[in-house]
Amino acid sequence: MLLHPRAKVHRMFELVEPIATVTFSDVVNEAFLALGMRNYWDGYFAGRAAPLGTAPAEVVHAVFYNFAPGEVARHIPWVWGKTSPEEAIAVRERASAAALRQMMGEHADLPGLMRIADLATRAAVSAPIEGRALYAGLRALAVPGEPVARLWHAATLLREHRGDGHNAALVAHGIGGTEAHVLLALSLGMKPEEFGRIHHLPTAQLAAVVDGLRGRGLVDAAGGFTDAGRTTKERIEALTDELAAPAYGVLSADELDELIAGLEPIAAAVQALDG
């Protein structure tokens, strides 16, 4: 297996992320609302958890890792009374491909797109599944043949493979799901109560999480990073990249460079519309 430099592995994360996350866009949300979902989060959990089957909320909470206690249970298993995992998978793929095609614009019809989608797919289906529950569930799904859908599917596999590894890195460093959001907020120069994924939490609950990090010497009295906190965050990110690297071992150095070059204009086009 070829070990690529961390910088290139991290660059793939930067390029894959906007492509995969079109699945959280309005087009996909509307498709799930049409199935009878009550809100965005019903569709989010139905689509993302579908490869796990009708797993109970506790399992989805464990696999997704970074939701506050009780958040998953507000949607799982309720959504399975409105749709099935099989239908959710089909709706998610179809709507995500439509959203990606729309955002890609002229890039969706370029003759070289299938080559880029194939390179991404080779990487996406080659990584080890051990300890990667969500990635393993996605690996069990059929790979789409149409180039845009194929690219989205590969990007999603690569994203969730990395995400499973990121969760392992967090566990190894003793960082819980809500704590991870606090550290991410601080790394972005934001206060935890301003950060989108946790700003809705009760003030006392969020304060208790920050106090716990302060007690471990990761957050200072003013609510910012200590040196130890910053170092911990950097170690987690480095380990996450390291654990993501095996997905790209099937590609030669030239092929990985070709994939990066092919994804860059696509990711830029998606980000330009999404931002």
C-alpha positions as CSV (number, residue, x, y, z in Angstrom):
1,M,0.0,0.0,0.0
2,L,1.4,3.4,-1.0
3,L,1.6,5.9,1.8
4,H,0.9,9.4,0.4
5,P,2.1,12.6,2.2
6,R,-0.3,13.9,4.8
7,A,-0.7,17.2,3.0
8,K,-2.2,15.4,0.0
9,V,-4.5,13.3,2.2
10,H,-5.7,16.4,3.9
11,R,-6.2,18.1,0.5
12,M,-8.5,15.3,-0.5
13,F,-10.5,15.9,2.7
14,E,-10.9,19.6,1.6
15,L,-12.0,18.6,-1.8
16,V,-14.3,15.7,-0.9
17,E,-16.1,17.6,1.8
18,P,-18.1,20.1,-0.3
19,I,-18.9,17.4,-2.9
20,A,-20.3,14.9,-0.3
21,T,-22.1,17.5,1.8
22,V,-24.4,18.6,-1.1
23,T,-26.5,15.8,0.6
24,F,-27.4,18.3,3.3
25,S,-28.6,21.0,0.8
26,D,-32.1,22.3,0.1
27,V,-32.7,20.0,-2.9
28,V,-32.2,16.9,-0.7
29,N,-34.1,18.4,2.2
30,E,-37.1,19.0,0.0
31,A,-37.0,15.4,-1.3
32,F,-37.2,14.1,2.2
33,L,-39.9,16.5,3.2
34,A,-41.9,15.1,0.3
35,L,-41.7,11.7,2.0
36,G,-43.4,13.1,5.1
37,M,-40.4,14.2,7.1
38,R,-41.3,16.9,9.6
39,N,-38.1,19.0,9.3
40,Y,-34.5,19.1,8.0
41,W,-33.2,16.9,10.8
42,D,-35.6,14.1,10.1
43,G,-34.3,13.9,6.6
44,Y,-30.7,14.2,7.8
45,F,-31.0,11.2,10.1
46,A,-33.1,9.1,7.7
47,G,-30.6,9.6,4.8
48,R,-27.3,9.4,6.7
49,A,-28.3,6.5,9.0
50,A,-30.1,4.5,6.3
51,P,-26.9,2.4,5.5
52,L,-27.1,1.1,9.2
53,G,-30.6,-0.3,8.6
54,T,-33.2,0.2,11.3
55,A,-30.6,0.5,14.0
56,P,-31.9,2.0,17.3
57,A,-31.2,5.6,18.3
58,E,-28.4,4.4,20.7
59,V,-26.5,2.8,17.9
60,V,-26.9,5.8,15.6
61,H,-25.8,8.1,18.4
62,A,-22.7,6.0,19.0
63,V,-21.8,5.9,15.3
64,F,-22.5,9.6,14.6
65,Y,-20.6,10.4,17.8
66,N,-21.0,14.2,18.1
67,F,-24.7,14.8,18.7
68,A,-25.9,15.8,22.2
69,P,-27.7,13.1,24.3
70,G,-31.3,12.7,23.2
71,E,-30.9,14.5,19.8
72,V,-30.9,11.3,17.7
73,A,-33.8,9.9,19.6
74,R,-36.0,12.7,18.5
75,H,-35.8,11.4,14.9
76,I,-34.8,7.7,15.1
77,P,-36.9,5.5,14.9
78,W,-39.7,7.9,14.1
79,V,-38.5,8.4,10.5
80,W,-38.8,4.6,9.9
81,G,-42.5,5.0,10.3
82,K,-42.5,7.3,7.2
83,T,-39.9,5.6,5.0
84,S,-37.6,2.6,4.9
85,P,-33.8,2.6,4.9
86,E,-33.9,1.3,1.3
87,E,-36.2,4.2,0.1
88,A,-34.1,6.7,2.1
89,I,-30.9,5.5,0.4
90,A,-32.5,5.8,-3.0
91,V,-34.0,9.3,-2.4
92,R,-30.7,10.5,-0.9
93,E,-28.6,9.3,-3.8
94,R,-31.0,10.7,-6.5
95,A,-31.5,14.1,-4.8
96,S,-27.8,14.4,-3.9
97,A,-26.8,13.7,-7.5
98,A,-29.3,16.3,-8.8
99,A,-28.0,18.9,-6.3
100,L,-24.4,18.2,-7.3
101,R,-25.1,18.4,-11.0
102,Q,-26.8,21.7,-10.4
103,M,-23.9,23.1,-8.4
104,M,-21.2,21.7,-10.8
105,G,-22.7,23.5,-13.8
106,E,-20.6,22.9,-16.9
107,H,-18.2,20.6,-15.0
108,A,-21.0,18.0,-14.9
109,D,-20.8,17.4,-18.6
110,L,-17.0,17.4,-19.1
111,P,-15.7,14.2,-20.9
112,G,-13.1,13.6,-18.2
113,L,-15.6,13.4,-15.4
114,M,-16.0,9.6,-15.5
115,R,-12.2,9.2,-15.2
116,I,-12.2,11.4,-12.0
117,A,-15.3,9.6,-10.6
118,D,-13.6,6.2,-11.3
119,L,-10.3,7.3,-9.5
120,A,-12.3,8.5,-6.5
121,T,-14.3,5.3,-6.5
122,R,-11.2,3.1,-6.6
123,A,-10.0,4.9,-3.5
124,A,-13.4,4.9,-1.9
125,V,-14.0,1.1,-2.1
126,S,-10.4,0.1,-1.2
127,A,-10.1,1.2,2.5
128,P,-10.3,-1.2,5.4
129,I,-13.7,-1.5,7.0
130,E,-12.6,-2.7,10.5
131,G,-13.9,-0.3,13.1
132,R,-15.6,1.9,10.5
133,A,-19.3,1.2,11.0
134,L,-20.8,3.9,8.9
135,Y,-18.2,3.5,6.1
136,A,-18.9,-0.3,6.1
137,G,-22.6,0.3,5.7
138,L,-22.0,2.6,2.7
139,R,-19.5,0.1,1.2
140,A,-22.4,-2.5,1.1
141,L,-24.4,-0.3,-1.3
142,A,-24.3,-0.5,-5.1
143,V,-22.0,2.0,-6.7
144,P,-23.9,4.2,-9.2
145,G,-22.9,4.1,-12.8
146,E,-23.8,7.7,-13.8
147,P,-20.7,9.9,-13.5
148,V,-22.1,12.7,-11.2
149,A,-23.9,10.2,-8.9
150,R,-20.8,8.0,-8.9
151,L,-18.6,11.0,-7.9
152,W,-21.0,11.9,-5.1
153,H,-21.1,8.3,-3.8
154,A,-17.3,8.1,-3.8
155,A,-17.0,11.4,-2.0
156,T,-19.5,10.3,0.6
157,L,-17.6,7.0,1.2
158,L,-14.3,8.9,1.6
159,R,-15.9,11.4,3.9
160,E,-17.5,8.9,6.2
161,H,-14.4,6.7,6.2
162,R,-12.5,9.7,7.4
163,G,-15.2,10.6,9.8
164,D,-15.1,7.1,11.4
165,G,-11.4,7.6,11.8
166,H,-11.9,11.0,13.3
167,N,-14.2,9.5,15.9
168,A,-11.5,7.0,16.8
169,A,-9.0,9.8,17.1
170,L,-11.4,11.7,19.5
171,V,-11.9,8.6,21.6
172,A,-8.2,8.0,21.8
173,H,-7.7,11.5,23.1
174,G,-10.6,11.3,25.5
175,I,-12.7,13.9,23.7
176,G,-16.4,13.5,23.6
177,G,-18.8,14.6,20.9
178,T,-19.9,17.9,22.3
179,E,-16.3,18.6,23.5
180,A,-15.2,18.1,19.9
181,H,-17.5,20.8,18.8
182,V,-16.2,23.1,21.5
183,L,-12.6,22.5,20.3
184,L,-13.6,23.1,16.7
185,A,-15.4,26.3,17.6
186,L,-12.3,27.6,19.4
187,S,-10.0,26.6,16.5
188,L,-12.2,28.7,14.3
189,G,-12.0,31.7,16.6
190,M,-15.6,31.3,17.8
191,K,-17.2,31.1,21.2
192,P,-18.9,27.7,21.7
193,E,-22.3,29.4,22.2
194,E,-22.0,30.9,18.7
195,F,-21.1,27.7,17.0
196,G,-23.9,26.3,14.8
197,R,-23.9,22.7,16.0
198,I,-24.0,23.4,19.7
199,H,-25.4,27.0,20.0
200,H,-28.9,25.5,20.7
201,L,-27.8,23.6,23.8
202,P,-28.9,24.9,27.2
203,T,-26.5,27.4,28.6
204,A,-25.7,25.3,31.7
205,Q,-25.1,22.2,29.7
206,L,-22.7,23.9,27.4
207,A,-21.0,25.6,30.3
208,A,-20.5,22.3,32.0
209,V,-18.7,20.9,28.9
210,V,-16.4,23.9,28.7
211,D,-15.7,23.7,32.5
212,G,-14.8,20.0,32.0
213,L,-12.3,21.0,29.3
214,R,-11.0,23.7,31.5
215,G,-10.5,21.3,34.3
216,R,-8.4,19.1,32.0
217,G,-6.2,22.1,31.1
218,L,-7.4,22.3,27.5
219,V,-9.3,25.6,27.9
220,D,-8.1,28.7,29.8
221,A,-10.0,31.0,32.2
222,A,-11.1,33.3,29.4
223,G,-12.6,30.4,27.4
224,G,-9.8,30.1,24.8
225,F,-7.3,27.4,24.0
226,T,-4.4,26.7,26.3
227,D,-1.2,25.4,24.7
228,A,-2.2,21.9,25.7
229,G,-5.7,22.4,24.2
230,R,-4.3,23.6,20.9
231,T,-1.7,20.7,20.8
232,T,-4.5,18.2,21.5
233,K,-6.6,19.5,18.7
234,E,-3.6,19.4,16.3
235,R,-2.8,15.8,17.3
236,I,-6.4,14.7,16.7
237,E,-6.3,16.3,13.2
238,A,-2.9,14.7,12.4
239,L,-4.2,11.3,13.5
240,T,-7.4,11.7,11.5
241,D,-5.3,12.3,8.4
242,E,-3.1,9.3,9.2
243,L,-6.2,7.1,9.6
244,A,-7.7,8.4,6.4
245,A,-4.6,7.7,4.3
246,P,-5.2,4.0,3.6
247,A,-8.1,4.9,1.3
248,Y,-5.6,6.4,-1.1
249,G,-3.0,3.7,-1.0
250,V,-4.5,2.0,-4.1
251,L,-3.7,5.0,-6.2
252,S,-0.2,5.8,-7.5
253,A,1.3,9.2,-6.8
254,D,0.4,10.3,-10.3
255,E,-3.2,9.1,-10.0
256,L,-3.7,10.9,-6.8
257,D,-2.3,14.1,-8.3
258,E,-4.7,13.6,-11.2
259,L,-7.6,13.1,-8.9
260,I,-6.8,16.2,-6.9
261,A,-6.4,18.3,-10.0
262,G,-9.8,16.9,-11.4
263,L,-11.6,17.6,-8.1
264,E,-10.3,21.1,-7.5
265,P,-12.5,22.9,-10.1
266,I,-15.6,20.8,-9.1
267,A,-15.2,21.6,-5.4
268,A,-14.6,25.2,-6.2
269,A,-17.8,25.4,-8.2
270,V,-19.8,23.8,-5.5
271,Q,-18.3,26.0,-2.8
272,A,-18.9,29.1,-4.8
273,L,-22.7,28.4,-4.9
274,D,-22.8,27.0,-1.3
275,G,-21.0,29.9,0.3
